[in-house]
Amino acid sequence: MEYYSDKNYRNPNTKLRWVEKLSYLLDEQFKLPGTNFRFGLDPILNLIPFAGDMSGLLISAALVLTMAKNGASSKIVTLMVINIVLDATIGGIPVIGQIFDFFFKANKRNIRLLHEHYQEGKHQGSGKGVLIAVGLVLLILFALIIYLMWKLTAWVFSQF
């Protein structure tokens, strides 16, 4: 039985088959009748405030650690961590996060990254470039938020 959605993919590392199975369970185990839409336990668990989000984050982090211990490059590990942090961050927002969790499947994305790493030789090398890019984007967003808060504060005080 294949757990990765690409039927031609076969993980050469048999030690990581359980990672694929768990990712499938979390992101694609169930199919909405009459559609091709799949979802797993992760968005269902995330309906439980905080505990659901934390359990999904911890399981995803354990999967990434396992892949890192089994030879995934630092670049792929960095990309995988970004996926799970994004999933946990946006998934923690009430209502929007629950909807987001049904569509953003971090574990499935991470298995796809693993496939690209092993089968296509992608994502080799250091993750420093990815971290620098993410850091710059976060710095720009932070500066934009501060600027908007400053403008909003100035506007509020000008109303008095």
C-alpha positions as CSV (number, residue, x, y, z in Angstrom):
1,M,0.0,0.0,0.0
2,E,1.4,3.4,-1.0
3,Y,1.0,6.2,1.5
4,Y,2.4,9.0,-0.6
5,S,-0.1,10.4,-3.1
6,D,2.3,9.9,-6.1
7,K,1.8,6.3,-6.9
8,N,5.2,6.1,-8.6
9,Y,7.0,7.1,-5.4
10,R,8.6,4.4,-3.3
11,N,10.6,5.6,-0.3
12,P,14.0,3.9,-0.5
13,N,14.5,4.1,3.2
14,T,12.3,1.5,4.8
15,K,13.0,3.0,8.2
16,L,10.9,5.9,7.2
17,R,7.8,4.0,6.0
18,W,6.1,4.7,9.4
19,V,6.6,8.4,8.8
20,E,4.7,8.1,5.6
21,K,1.9,6.1,7.2
22,L,1.6,8.6,10.1
23,S,1.6,11.6,7.7
24,Y,-1.1,9.9,5.6
25,L,-3.2,9.4,8.8
26,L,-2.8,13.0,9.8
27,D,-3.4,14.6,6.4
28,E,-5.2,12.3,4.0
29,Q,-6.8,9.3,5.8
30,F,-10.5,10.2,5.1
31,K,-12.2,11.2,1.8
32,L,-15.2,13.4,1.6
33,P,-17.9,11.3,-0.1
34,G,-18.6,12.3,-3.7
35,T,-15.4,14.4,-4.0
36,N,-11.6,14.0,-4.2
37,F,-11.1,16.1,-1.1
38,R,-9.1,14.2,1.5
39,F,-8.3,15.1,5.1
40,G,-6.9,13.4,8.1
41,L,-6.9,13.5,11.9
42,D,-4.8,16.8,12.1
43,P,-7.7,19.2,11.3
44,I,-10.1,17.1,13.5
45,L,-7.7,17.3,16.4
46,N,-7.3,21.0,15.9
47,L,-10.9,21.5,16.7
48,I,-9.8,21.0,20.3
49,P,-8.4,24.4,21.4
50,F,-4.7,24.4,22.2
51,A,-4.4,20.6,22.9
52,G,-5.2,19.7,19.3
53,D,-2.8,22.3,17.8
54,M,0.0,21.3,20.2
55,S,-0.5,17.5,19.5
56,G,-0.3,18.1,15.8
57,L,2.8,20.3,16.2
58,L,4.5,17.7,18.4
59,I,3.7,14.8,16.1
60,S,4.9,16.8,13.0
61,A,8.1,17.9,14.8
62,A,8.8,14.2,15.7
63,L,8.4,13.3,12.1
64,V,10.8,16.0,11.0
65,L,13.3,15.0,13.7
66,T,13.1,11.4,12.5
67,M,13.8,12.5,8.9
68,A,16.7,14.6,10.0
69,K,18.2,11.6,11.9
70,N,17.9,9.5,8.7
71,G,19.9,11.7,6.4
72,A,17.7,14.6,5.3
73,S,19.8,17.7,4.4
74,S,19.6,20.8,6.6
75,K,17.9,22.6,3.8
76,I,15.0,20.1,3.6
77,V,14.7,20.0,7.4
78,T,14.5,23.8,7.4
79,L,11.8,23.8,4.8
80,M,9.9,21.1,6.7
81,V,10.1,23.1,10.0
82,I,8.8,26.2,8.1
83,N,5.8,24.1,7.0
84,I,5.0,22.9,10.5
85,V,5.5,26.3,12.1
86,L,3.2,27.9,9.5
87,D,0.6,25.2,10.1
88,A,0.7,25.6,13.9
89,T,0.8,29.4,13.8
90,I,-2.1,29.9,11.4
91,G,-3.9,26.8,12.7
92,G,-4.0,28.4,16.1
93,I,-6.2,31.3,14.9
94,P,-9.8,30.6,15.9
95,V,-12.1,29.7,13.0
96,I,-9.7,30.7,10.2
97,G,-7.2,28.2,11.6
98,Q,-9.6,25.4,11.6
99,I,-10.5,26.0,8.0
100,F,-6.8,26.4,7.1
101,D,-6.0,23.1,8.7
102,F,-8.2,21.2,6.2
103,F,-6.4,22.7,3.2
104,F,-2.7,23.2,4.3
105,K,-1.4,19.8,4.9
106,A,2.1,20.3,6.4
107,N,2.9,16.6,6.8
108,K,1.9,15.8,3.2
109,R,4.1,18.7,2.0
110,N,6.9,17.3,4.1
111,I,6.6,13.9,2.6
112,R,6.6,15.5,-0.9
113,L,9.8,17.3,0.1
114,L,11.3,14.0,1.2
115,H,10.3,12.5,-2.1
116,E,12.0,15.3,-4.0
117,H,15.1,14.9,-1.8
118,Y,15.5,11.2,-2.4
119,Q,14.1,10.8,-5.9
120,E,15.0,14.0,-7.6
121,G,18.1,15.1,-5.6
122,K,16.4,18.5,-4.7
123,H,16.9,20.4,-1.5
124,Q,20.5,19.4,-0.9
125,G,22.9,21.5,1.1
126,S,22.5,24.1,3.8
127,G,19.3,25.7,5.0
128,K,21.1,29.1,5.7
129,G,19.7,30.7,2.5
130,V,16.1,29.7,3.4
131,L,16.5,31.0,7.0
132,I,17.9,34.3,5.8
133,A,15.0,34.7,3.4
134,V,12.5,33.9,6.1
135,G,14.2,36.2,8.5
136,L,14.1,39.1,6.1
137,V,10.4,38.5,5.3
138,L,9.6,38.4,9.1
139,L,11.7,41.6,9.6
140,I,9.8,43.4,6.9
141,L,6.4,42.2,8.3
142,F,7.4,43.3,11.8
143,A,8.5,46.7,10.5
144,L,5.2,47.1,8.6
145,I,3.2,46.1,11.7
146,I,5.0,48.7,13.8
147,Y,4.6,51.4,11.1
148,L,0.8,50.6,10.9
149,M,0.4,50.6,14.7
150,W,2.3,54.0,14.8
151,K,0.0,55.5,12.1
152,L,-3.1,54.1,13.9
153,T,-2.0,55.5,17.2
154,A,-1.4,58.9,15.6
155,W,-4.8,58.8,14.0
156,V,-6.6,57.8,17.2
157,F,-4.9,60.6,19.2
158,S,-5.7,63.2,16.5
159,Q,-9.4,62.4,17.0
160,F,-9.3,63.8,20.6
